[in-house]
Amino acid sequence: MTEQGDPYENALAEGVNRTIKGDMLQNRGFISYAAAEEGVQRAIENYNQLRPHRSCAYFTAAADRP
């Protein structure tokens, strides 16, 4: 995710990756690459559409805020 390959250069993206891996894909197995791709896509959609974010005043990332 960074030019130098240093995870500290892009903490936001690394935090998102950690959340998706840890909270949404933990303890899941996939029978194929396509199933894994679908699971990751669903996790990203959930992250943006359903999960409230503290940095967004506990709205979802995709929510229209006042």
TIGU-316860 format. One line per 3 residues: number of its first residue (from 0); for each residue y, x, z of C-alpha. Coordinates in steps of 0.2 Angstrom, whole numbers. Last residue first. Example, Ala and Ser with C-alpha at 12.3 -4.5 7.8 and 13.67 -1.06 7.14 Angstrom:
1 = -5/68/36 | -22/62/39
END
This chain:
65 = 82/-131/44 | 66/-122/38 | 55/-127/23
62 = 38/-120/28 | 29/-107/18 | 28/-94/31
59 = 23/-107/44 | 36/-111/57 | 35/-103/74
56 = 53/-98/74 | 49/-88/58 | 46/-71/66
53 = 34/-80/78 | 23/-86/64 | 14/-102/63
50 = -2/-102/53 | -5/-116/41 | 3/-112/24
47 = 5/-93/23 | -9/-87/33 | -20/-101/28
44 = -17/-97/10 | -21/-79/13 | -37/-83/22
41 = -42/-95/7 | -39/-80/-5 | -49/-69/6
38 = -63/-81/6 | -63/-84/-13 | -63/-65/-16
35 = -78/-63/-4 | -87/-77/-13 | -84/-69/-30
32 = -90/-52/-23 | -106/-61/-18 | -116/-68/-3
29 = -102/-65/9 | -103/-62/28 | -91/-68/41
26 = -89/-61/58 | -71/-58/57 | -63/-65/41
23 = -48/-75/48 | -42/-67/63 | -47/-49/61
20 = -47/-46/42 | -32/-58/38 | -22/-52/54
17 = -25/-34/51 | -20/-36/32 | -4/-45/38
14 = 0/-31/50 | -3/-18/37 | 8/-26/25
11 = 22/-27/39 | 19/-9/44 | 22/-1/27
8 = 26/17/30 | 15/18/45 | 0/16/35
5 = 3/33/26 | -5/33/9 | 10/43/2
2 = 16/29/-10 | 12/15/1 | 0/0/0
END
